[in-house]
Amino acid sequence: MKITTNKTSELTASLTIHVEEADYTPIVEKQLKDHKKTATLKGFRPGMVPMGMIRKMYGKAIQLEEINKLISESLSNHIKDEKMKLLGEPLPNETEQTKINFDTQKEFDFIFDIAVAPEINVKIDNEAEYTYHKIAVTDNMIDDQIKYHTQRFGQNVDAEIVSDKSLLKGILSQTNAEGELTEGGMIVEATSLGVYAIKDEEIQKQFIEANKAQILNFDVKKAFPSDAELSAMLKIEKEELETLEPYFQFEIQSISDFVDGTVDQELFDKVFGEGTVANEEEFRAKVQENIGENFVKDSNYKFLVDAKDKILGELSLEMPEEFLKRWLKFTDKENKFTDEIFENEFPDYLNVIKWQLIREKISLDNKLEVNPEELKAAAIESVRMQFIQYGMPADSLPDEQLEKFAEETILNKQEEVNKLFDQKMDEKVSVFVKENVKINEKEVSLDEFSAFFETK
């Protein structure tokens, strides 16, 4: 077997694999003999089918299979031995490849097109200047965060008079349109009704300033147009609402209002732990510090975006675009890559590939690695953040359970692992760049910072 290379451009080439009969015959013959040992055919004892019949029955299929294996292995080994860094994968040649007749030919030429990555020379040193955007923490942000903490640690307290923020408990009884109790009508005891959730303004006014034991008549479908809310309050299935007569009376049995927590030592201890903050001034300072820390992730992301753009712009890498378009179409089993997508999105796709090559070069030159422990920790943190987004407390699940979820949803799925690896390696490269270039820190408002991404 012989493989020859024909360079077609600076970054593309064709590989011709010449396969002779001697390359595949020994393994084909061995496979046929193995088939003969186990083959069964009417009129012959097991293992006694003549080789001629075995060859006629299985020879062509085995030959094709073994030639395909031989080509695949040879191509892979050649690329590895020659230390070729390919973009995409080898593609069958569309112009030079001649039609092959496996019935008459004994020798074959298979031609594949390849593309190689361009040479990259990335210079990261303190001669380069980068801007790092730091988001300013304002008094309004601090006030809003303190408000969040007081609401978080607030509580419901008994009240005598209904307000627009009240939660009521009582008995709902079905009536007719005139407000008279319906014989055999629905009665729902110990149900809750949020005055703040009433959507009809007139009905809400009817409840405000009512007191305990007062009975109020209203149309429940006007008050609560959401089927989910109404079915929960009436304790029935959503389907039953279609035929439900909407007139009810509500007998108020209890009233409670939510009261925000007080900005005092008890709140300080609940938010930051005992002994961390001693007074309101220290509390505000700690809140400001936390907000600033939360903004660091955003600032780092912005720095990474800017670093990518700057490095990509300075290198101006040439890429084998036509080959990459062919490769995308060749591997597109779902026909997602339309001409419109290539027109509008291919430049962004090219930049993704370029950045991957640049990132790999920086990481190799500077021994930056993402180890399995880091990937596992990142997967667990990703799962933890998902639960927080679902409204569950950060410490609601033990570490063992989080680890199990991370294994099932991320670490056992190669595509998810690849995404996580890219994220972690981006972070490491970003930190490396930040530590090795000249940084000009610029403080901006949150609105100014958000505006950076409006056109991205």
C-alpha positions in Angstrom: 0.0 0.0 0.0 1.2 3.5 -0.9 0.0 6.9 0.1 1.0 10.0 -1.9 0.3 13.6 -1.2 -0.5 16.3 -3.8 -0.6 19.8 -2.3 -3.4 21.8 -3.9 -3.0 25.0 -2.0 -1.2 26.4 1.0 -3.7 24.7 3.4 -5.3 21.9 1.3 -4.0 18.7 -0.3 -5.2 15.4 -1.8 -4.1 12.0 -0.5 -4.1 9.1 -2.9 -4.2 5.6 -1.3 -3.0 2.9 -3.7 -4.3 -0.5 -2.6 -2.8 -3.6 -4.2 -4.3 -7.1 -4.2 -1.6 -8.3 -1.8 -2.7 -5.7 0.8 -6.1 -7.2 1.3 -6.0 -10.8 0.0 -4.5 -12.4 3.2 -7.1 -11.0 5.5 -9.9 -11.7 3.1 -8.8 -15.3 2.8 -8.6 -15.6 6.6 -12.1 -14.3 7.0 -13.4 -16.7 4.4 -11.7 -19.7 6.2 -13.3 -18.5 9.4 -16.7 -18.4 7.8 -16.2 -21.9 6.4 -15.7 -23.3 9.9 -19.1 -22.2 11.0 -21.1 -21.9 7.8 -24.3 -24.1 7.5 -26.0 -24.9 4.2 -28.6 -27.5 3.4 -27.0 -30.6 2.1 -23.7 -30.1 3.9 -22.5 -30.8 7.4 -21.5 -27.7 9.5 -18.0 -26.6 8.5 -18.0 -28.7 5.3 -19.4 -26.2 2.8 -17.0 -26.0 -0.2 -14.7 -23.0 -0.2 -15.9 -22.1 -3.7 -19.5 -21.7 -2.4 -18.3 -19.8 0.6 -16.3 -17.4 -1.7 -19.4 -17.0 -3.9 -21.7 -16.3 -0.9 -19.4 -14.0 1.2 -16.3 -13.1 -0.8 -17.4 -9.8 -2.3 -18.9 -8.5 1.0 -15.8 -9.4 3.0 -13.5 -7.9 0.4 -15.4 -4.6 0.5 -15.5 -4.6 4.3 -11.8 -5.3 4.6 -10.8 -2.7 2.0 -12.8 -0.1 3.8 -11.1 -1.0 7.1 -7.7 -0.9 5.4 -8.3 2.5 3.9 -9.6 3.9 7.2 -6.7 2.6 9.3 -4.1 3.6 6.7 -5.5 7.1 6.4 -5.6 7.5 10.2 -2.1 6.2 10.7 -0.7 8.3 7.9 -2.2 11.5 9.3 -0.8 10.5 12.8 2.6 9.6 11.5 3.0 12.8 9.5 1.7 14.8 12.4 -0.9 16.5 10.3 -3.2 18.9 12.1 -6.4 18.6 10.1 -9.4 20.9 9.9 -12.5 18.8 9.7 -12.0 15.3 8.3 -10.8 13.8 5.0 -13.4 14.1 2.3 -13.8 11.9 -0.8 -12.4 13.7 -3.8 -15.0 14.9 -6.2 -13.0 15.6 -9.3 -10.0 13.2 -9.6 -11.5 10.1 -8.2 -12.3 7.5 -10.9 -15.1 5.1 -10.7 -14.0 1.8 -9.1 -15.3 -1.7 -10.3 -14.7 -4.2 -7.5 -15.8 -7.0 -9.8 -13.0 -6.5 -12.4 -10.2 -4.5 -10.6 -7.6 -6.0 -8.3 -5.8 -2.7 -7.5 -7.6 0.5 -6.4 -6.8 4.2 -6.0 -8.8 6.1 -3.4 -8.4 9.9 -3.3 -9.3 12.1 -0.3 -9.1 15.8 0.1 -7.8 17.3 3.4 -7.3 20.7 4.9 -4.6 21.6 7.4 -4.6 24.2 10.1 -2.6 27.4 9.4 0.6 28.1 11.3 -0.1 30.3 14.4 2.2 32.6 16.2 0.5 34.3 19.1 2.3 37.0 21.0 1.0 37.6 24.5 3.2 40.1 26.5 3.1 43.4 28.3 3.6 45.3 25.1 0.0 44.7 24.3 -2.7 46.9 25.9 -6.2 45.7 26.9 -9.1 47.4 28.5 -10.8 45.7 31.5 -14.3 47.1 32.2 -15.3 47.2 35.8 -18.9 47.8 36.6 -19.5 50.6 39.2 -21.6 49.7 42.2 -24.1 52.5 42.9 -26.1 53.4 46.0 -29.3 52.3 44.2 -27.8 48.9 43.6 -27.0 48.6 47.3 -30.4 49.8 48.3 -32.1 47.3 46.0 -30.0 44.4 47.3 -30.8 45.3 50.9 -34.4 45.5 49.9 -34.1 42.0 48.5 -32.6 40.7 51.8 -35.3 42.3 53.9 -38.0 40.7 51.7 -36.1 37.4 51.7 -36.1 37.3 55.5 -39.5 38.9 55.9 -42.6 37.1 57.3 -46.3 36.9 57.3 -48.0 38.5 60.3 -51.6 38.5 61.4 -53.7 41.6 60.4 -57.2 42.9 61.2 -57.9 44.8 58.0 -57.3 43.6 54.4 -54.7 45.4 52.3 -53.7 45.0 48.6 -50.8 42.8 49.8 -52.9 40.5 52.1 -53.2 36.7 52.0 -56.6 35.6 53.2 -57.8 32.2 54.4 -61.5 31.3 54.5 -64.4 29.5 53.0 -65.6 29.8 49.3 -69.2 29.0 48.7 -71.0 28.9 45.3 -73.9 31.3 44.8 -76.2 32.4 42.0 -75.7 35.8 40.2 -77.7 37.5 42.9 -75.4 36.3 45.6 -77.7 33.7 47.1 -76.1 30.4 48.2 -76.7 27.7 45.6 -78.3 24.5 47.0 -75.8 21.7 46.5 -73.2 24.2 45.2 -69.5 23.9 45.6 -68.0 24.7 49.0 -64.3 25.0 49.5 -63.1 25.2 53.0 -59.6 26.3 54.2 -58.7 27.8 50.9 -56.2 30.7 50.4 -56.9 33.8 48.4 -54.2 36.4 47.6 -55.7 39.9 47.3 -52.5 40.9 45.5 -53.3 38.3 42.8 -56.8 39.5 42.0 -56.7 40.8 38.4 -60.0 42.7 38.3 -59.5 46.1 39.8 -63.1 46.6 41.0 -63.1 43.2 42.8 -59.8 43.9 44.4 -61.1 47.2 45.8 -64.1 45.3 47.2 -61.7 43.2 49.4 -59.5 46.1 50.5 -60.3 47.3 54.1 -62.6 44.3 54.7 -62.2 42.6 58.1 -62.4 39.1 59.6 -65.7 37.3 59.4 -66.8 39.6 56.6 -68.4 37.8 53.6 -67.8 39.1 50.0 -69.5 38.1 46.8 -67.6 38.1 43.5 -67.0 36.5 40.1 -64.0 34.1 40.5 -63.3 33.9 36.8 -63.0 37.7 36.6 -60.8 37.8 39.7 -58.5 35.0 38.7 -58.5 34.5 34.9 -55.6 32.1 35.1 -56.9 28.5 35.0 -53.9 27.3 37.0 -54.5 29.8 39.9 -58.3 29.3 39.9 -58.2 25.5 39.8 -55.6 25.5 42.7 -57.8 27.8 44.8 -61.0 25.8 44.1 -59.2 22.5 44.4 -60.6 21.1 41.1 -59.1 20.1 37.8 -58.7 22.7 35.1 -61.1 20.9 32.8 -63.9 21.4 35.3 -63.6 25.2 35.0 -65.3 25.2 31.5 -68.7 24.5 32.9 -68.2 26.2 36.3 -70.7 28.9 37.3 -68.3 31.7 38.5 -70.3 33.3 41.3 -69.0 32.7 44.8 -68.9 34.3 48.3 -65.8 34.3 50.4 -66.0 34.3 54.2 -62.8 35.7 55.6 -61.4 33.7 58.5 -57.9 35.1 58.7 -55.8 37.9 57.3 -52.0 38.0 57.1 -49.7 40.6 55.5 -46.1 40.1 54.5 -43.8 42.4 56.4 -40.2 42.9 55.3 -37.5 42.1 57.7 -35.8 44.9 59.7 -32.3 46.1 58.9 -30.8 45.1 62.2 -28.3 42.7 63.7 -30.6 39.7 63.2 -30.7 40.5 59.5 -26.9 41.0 59.3 -26.3 37.6 60.9 -28.8 35.8 58.6 -27.3 37.3 55.4 -23.6 37.1 56.2 -23.3 34.8 59.3 -22.8 35.7 62.9 -20.0 38.1 63.8 -19.3 39.2 60.2 -21.1 42.6 60.3 -21.6 44.7 63.4 -23.6 47.7 62.1 -25.5 49.1 59.1 -22.5 50.9 57.7 -20.5 47.6 57.6 -23.6 45.9 56.2 -23.8 48.3 53.3 -20.1 47.9 52.7 -20.4 44.1 52.7 -23.4 44.3 50.3 -21.4 46.5 48.0 -18.5 44.1 48.1 -20.7 41.2 47.2 -22.3 43.0 44.3 -18.9 43.9 43.0 -17.8 40.3 43.2 -20.9 39.2 41.3 -20.0 41.7 38.5 -16.5 40.2 38.2 -17.8 37.3 36.2 -19.5 39.7 33.8 -16.3 41.8 33.5 -14.2 38.7 32.9 -16.6 37.6 30.2 -16.4 41.0 28.5 -12.6 40.8 28.7 -12.6 37.4 27.0 -14.8 38.7 24.2 -12.5 41.7 23.7 -9.4 39.5 23.9 -10.8 37.1 21.2 -11.6 40.0 18.9 -8.2 41.7 19.4 -6.2 38.5 18.8 -8.3 37.4 15.9 -7.9 40.8 14.3 -4.2 41.0 14.8 -3.5 37.5 13.4 -5.7 37.6 10.3 -5.6 33.9 9.8 -6.2 32.5 6.3 -8.6 29.6 6.3 -9.6 26.9 3.7 -13.1 28.2 3.5 -14.4 26.2 0.5 -13.1 23.0 2.1 -14.8 23.8 5.4 -18.1 24.5 3.6 -17.8 21.2 1.8 -17.1 19.4 5.1 -20.0 21.1 6.8 -22.4 20.0 4.1 -20.9 16.5 3.9 -21.5 16.0 7.7 -24.9 17.7 7.8 -27.2 14.7 8.0 -30.2 16.9 8.9 -29.7 19.4 6.0 -29.4 22.4 8.4 -26.8 24.2 6.5 -28.7 26.1 3.9 -27.2 28.7 1.5 -28.7 31.4 3.6 -27.0 30.1 6.7 -23.6 29.9 4.9 -24.1 33.5 3.7 -25.1 34.9 7.1 -23.4 32.7 9.7 -20.4 31.1 8.1 -18.1 34.1 9.0 -19.0 33.6 12.7 -18.4 29.8 12.3 -14.9 30.6 10.9 -14.1 32.8 13.8 -15.1 30.0 16.2 -12.6 27.6 14.5 -9.9 30.3 14.4 -10.3 30.9 18.1 -10.2 27.2 18.9 -6.9 27.0 17.1 -5.5 30.1 18.8 -6.7 28.9 22.2 -5.0 25.5 21.6 -1.8 27.2 20.6 -1.8 29.5 23.7 -2.6 26.5 26.0 0.1 24.3 24.5 2.8 27.0 24.6 2.0 27.9 28.2 1.0 24.4 29.5 -2.6 25.4 30.4 -4.7 22.4 31.1 -8.2 21.5 32.2 -8.0 18.4 34.4 -10.8 15.9 35.1 -11.3 17.2 38.7 -11.9 20.7 37.3 -14.4 19.5 34.8 -16.2 17.5 37.5 -16.3 20.6 39.8 -17.6 22.8 37.0 -20.3 20.2 36.2 -21.4 20.1 39.8 -21.5 23.9 40.0 -23.5 24.1 36.7 -26.1 21.7 38.2 -26.2 23.7 41.4 -26.9 26.9 39.4 -29.7 25.2 37.5 -31.4 24.3 40.8 -31.0 27.9 42.0 -32.7 29.1 38.8 -35.6 26.7 39.5 -36.1 28.5 42.8 -34.4 25.9 45.1 -31.9 27.1 47.8 -28.3 26.6 46.9 -27.8 24.1 49.8 -31.1 22.2 49.2 -29.3 19.1 47.9 -26.3 17.3 49.4 -23.0 17.2 47.4 -23.5 13.5 46.7 -26.9 14.2 45.0 -25.4 17.1 43.0 -22.5 14.9 41.9 -25.0 12.2 40.7 -27.0 14.8 38.7 -23.8 16.2 37.2 -22.7 12.7 36.1 -26.1 11.9 34.5 -26.8 15.2 32.8 -23.3 16.4 31.9 -20.3 14.2 32.5 -21.8 11.1 30.8 -22.6 13.1 27.6 -19.5 13.8 25.4 -21.1 16.9 23.8 -21.8 18.5 27.2 -18.3 17.6 28.4 -16.9 19.3 25.3 -18.9 22.4 26.0 -17.7 22.5 29.6 -14.1 21.9 28.5 -14.3 24.9 26.0 -15.7 27.1 28.8 -13.0 26.2 31.3 -10.2 26.5 28.8 -11.6 29.9 27.7 -11.4 31.0 31.3 -7.8 29.8 31.7 -6.7 31.5 28.5 -8.5 34.7 29.5 -6.7 34.7 32.9 -3.4 34.0 31.3 -3.8 36.9 28.8 -5.0 39.2 31.6 -1.9 38.4 33.7 0.5 38.9 30.9 -0.6 42.1 29.1 -0.9 45.7 30.2 -4.4 46.3 31.6 -6.2 49.6 31.5 -9.0 49.3 34.0 -12.1 51.4 33.1 -15.1 51.9 35.4 -18.4 52.0 33.6 -22.1 52.1 34.7 -24.2 49.0 34.4 -26.1 50.6 31.5 -22.9 51.4 29.7 -21.7 47.8 30.2 -25.0 46.3 29.0 -24.8 48.5 25.9 -21.6 46.7 24.8 -23.6 43.6 24.0 -26.6 45.1 22.3 -25.0 44.8 18.9 -23.2 41.6 19.6 
